[in-house]
């Protein structure tokens, strides 16, 4: 076979492989969520804190709980914003319908379309550091991941392994009667959310500690976090917000305010490869990334990851 023919065949193979990869990408919905939890009130109750054993295992449980509730202790090394894990997983990861960690522990390993692979729980935690914390993931075998997994294991004591438990994640919401509206959502935010999260969504600090988390801007979750999806944010808000009045917003209000929050600029998607249009087409087919809001294209001026 001549050298010219070999080069031609090699070129054809590269083209076919590239086309196949592109076709595969088009079939994967990188924004798809995990299957929802079964409907109904959660029956499982995690163990009480006073039952943590007074031994080496108990020390690791407590260390994991501390990292979970005050993740800012890792700021600058693994955390790049003003969030703590407990901001999205309420009551120290114990509360049903607020993404409780006892339900997550027994659900993993699980296939996730977000990265088109089976994720272990450790890898799932790494994803939270990368996206929700806009940071840098600790190694899977690090004491940080080990401590968090140990805490989740303790929370899940007595839970059925491999079950999709009631109360896991956030309750799946029906679509609202009208499409989510940013302008209406802005008013819902002003009336119900700004008192805690600030008029500009910047959150509140007290004595150097985050009291209420920022919802957009440079110190919030980035464009790759699950919470940037309007459907996810709406589900969390409906079931849990305002903090003292869960389920007090109407279905429409929850969708509208989620649309408003997620139509504000935030840190860049870590999957951004320098090609804005390609990133939008692959990872943001159904959100505000790449859309023009208030005269600016969202994502084009996204904040950088401070740890890169």
Order of alpha helices (4+ residues) and beta strands (2+ residues): alpha-alpha-alpha-alpha-beta-beta-alpha-alpha-alpha-alpha-beta-beta-alpha-alpha-alpha-beta-beta
